[in-house]
Amino acid sequence: MQVSLDGKIIGKFMDIPESKGSGEFFYNVAFGENAHYKHQGWLSGRTTTDDNFTHYKKPELDEQAPEVPAGDFVAEPTGNKYYISIDTSGKLGWAKNTLQYGDTTAEVLEVLTEKVSNAYKAFLREKNISYVIAGKDSLDMELLLQKLNDLFQMDLVMLGGGGVLNWSFIQAGLCDEVSVVIAPAADASATSPSLFDTKEGLTDDTPVSFTLKNVETKEDSTVWLTYDVNNKETNS
């Protein structure tokens, strides 16, 4: 994640010139031609997806759509990375089955639960958007990761926010490493999400510790930190 000096993952700090270098460095580390992380897809929550890609557009649903086959739907792969979106209630209004992030073209992969309507699943199939069912009423994170490996041959996935999703995977013991690119800027927003956030009924504020792996500093005052996640066995 790219964060401000005060740990925020989005906000006005990103718009000032002093944050440009850290933003470019973050992109190159995660998505560049010689990226440090060779992941097959990156995973984000519904709010992050709406903020950046679907822009709160409502899906055009056919409530009379014929019943779709049970289980997951795997569209013909395009050879691109996957953008994996957690959408447990089926609310995102995708226009097509790919998205563009910088120079990266990604194939959309929706993560649903059993409570999602037939109409929404039919909508995704009509768009040729892959989806997996991971959980009854809420996200089953371990089942999701297993399906990403079994159905899409992913062995490395990058978490891309928001803070609630990041912390959920940390508390579940499902993250191996934390990578943070710190911009030399802050805006002190009281409402912007942080790198990690709790959500009542989902996660709590039980501390987790980390072991520093590496520090890199850049000429523009950007700092890149990587950590191993401790307590994985006790939190899983």
HUZINOR-V467884 format. One record per residue. N is the residue number from 1. RES is the residue in one letter. PSI is psi in whole degrees, -180 to 180 (999 if undefined). NEAR is the number of other ideal C-beta (glycine too) atoms within 8 Angstrom. Layout:
n = <N/N>
res = <RES/RES>
psi = <PSI/PSI>
near = <NEAR/NEAR>
This chain:
n = <1/2/3/4/5/6/7/8/9/10/11/12/13/14/15/16/17/18/19/20/21/22/23/24/25/26/27/28/29/30/31/32/33/34/35/36/37/38/39/40/41/42/43/44/45/46/47/48/49/50/51/52/53/54/55/56/57/58/59/60/61/62/63/64/65/66/67/68/69/70/71/72/73/74/75/76/77/78/79/80/81/82/83/84/85/86/87/88/89/90/91/92/93/94/95/96/97/98/99/100/101/102/103/104/105/106/107/108/109/110/111/112/113/114/115/116/117/118/119/120/121/122/123/124/125/126/127/128/129/130/131/132/133/134/135/136/137/138/139/140/141/142/143/144/145/146/147/148/149/150/151/152/153/154/155/156/157/158/159/160/161/162/163/164/165/166/167/168/169/170/171/172/173/174/175/176/177/178/179/180/181/182/183/184/185/186/187/188/189/190/191/192/193/194/195/196/197/198/199/200/201/202/203/204/205/206/207/208/209/210/211/212/213/214/215/216/217/218/219/220/221/222/223/224/225/226/227/228/229/230/231/232/233/234/235/236>
res = <M/Q/V/S/L/D/G/K/I/I/G/K/F/M/D/I/P/E/S/K/G/S/G/E/F/F/Y/N/V/A/F/G/E/N/A/H/Y/K/H/Q/G/W/L/S/G/R/T/T/T/D/D/N/F/T/H/Y/K/K/P/E/L/D/E/Q/A/P/E/V/P/A/G/D/F/V/A/E/P/T/G/N/K/Y/Y/I/S/I/D/T/S/G/K/L/G/W/A/K/N/T/L/Q/Y/G/D/T/T/A/E/V/L/E/V/L/T/E/K/V/S/N/A/Y/K/A/F/L/R/E/K/N/I/S/Y/V/I/A/G/K/D/S/L/D/M/E/L/L/L/Q/K/L/N/D/L/F/Q/M/D/L/V/M/L/G/G/G/G/V/L/N/W/S/F/I/Q/A/G/L/C/D/E/V/S/V/V/I/A/P/A/A/D/A/S/A/T/S/P/S/L/F/D/T/K/E/G/L/T/D/D/T/P/V/S/F/T/L/K/N/V/E/T/K/E/D/S/T/V/W/L/T/Y/D/V/N/N/K/E/T/N/S>
psi = <145/131/161/174/-26/20/15/144/-4/154/-177/-22/-26/-16/-8/154/-32/-15/-8/-45/-42/-35/-42/-41/-44/-47/-44/-38/-40/-27/-7/173/-36/51/144/-39/121/56/155/-10/162/149/128/161/174/-42/-43/-41/-46/-41/-36/-27/-49/-15/41/22/140/140/144/100/144/100/-14/11/141/152/128/159/147/156/-160/163/120/109/162/123/150/-11/-3/169/163/141/114/116/124/117/69/-21/-7/69/-13/135/75/142/-28/179/7/162/164/127/104/-127/5/123/130/145/133/135/116/140/115/172/174/-18/-8/140/156/-37/-40/-41/-37/-38/-45/-41/-38/-32/-3/42/122/149/153/148/119/82/158/-66/-20/167/129/99/-41/-42/-41/-51/-37/-42/-37/-36/-46/-43/-27/7/38/126/-3/120/138/129/130/32/173/-170/-35/-45/-44/-48/-34/-45/-35/-49/-29/-4/28/10/134/-34/147/128/121/122/115/120/146/57/160/159/-2/28/136/-8/-14/143/151/175/-42/134/144/162/125/133/-9/-50/169/-175/29/124/148/140/163/152/123/131/-43/150/132/135/145/162/-26/12/8/143/134/120/137/141/145/148/123/174/23/-41/-38/-22/-12/999>
near = <12/10/13/13/10/6/8/15/13/7/9/7/13/12/5/8/4/10/13/7/10/15/11/8/12/11/10/10/13/12/10/8/3/4/10/4/9/4/11/10/15/14/11/15/11/11/7/12/13/11/7/7/7/10/6/6/7/6/11/6/10/8/5/3/11/4/4/10/4/3/5/9/11/7/9/4/7/6/3/9/11/14/14/12/14/11/13/14/7/12/8/12/10/12/6/7/10/10/9/7/8/6/3/9/8/14/14/14/14/14/13/14/13/8/7/12/7/8/10/12/14/13/13/13/10/6/10/7/12/15/12/13/10/12/12/7/7/8/11/9/11/8/9/13/10/8/12/13/10/6/9/14/6/11/5/8/12/10/12/8/12/12/12/13/14/14/12/13/11/14/11/10/12/9/10/5/9/10/11/11/14/13/15/11/11/8/10/5/8/4/3/10/10/10/10/8/10/10/8/4/3/8/8/5/4/6/4/10/6/9/7/8/7/7/7/6/7/11/3/8/8/13/11/15/11/10/12/8/13/8/9/10/6/6/11/7>
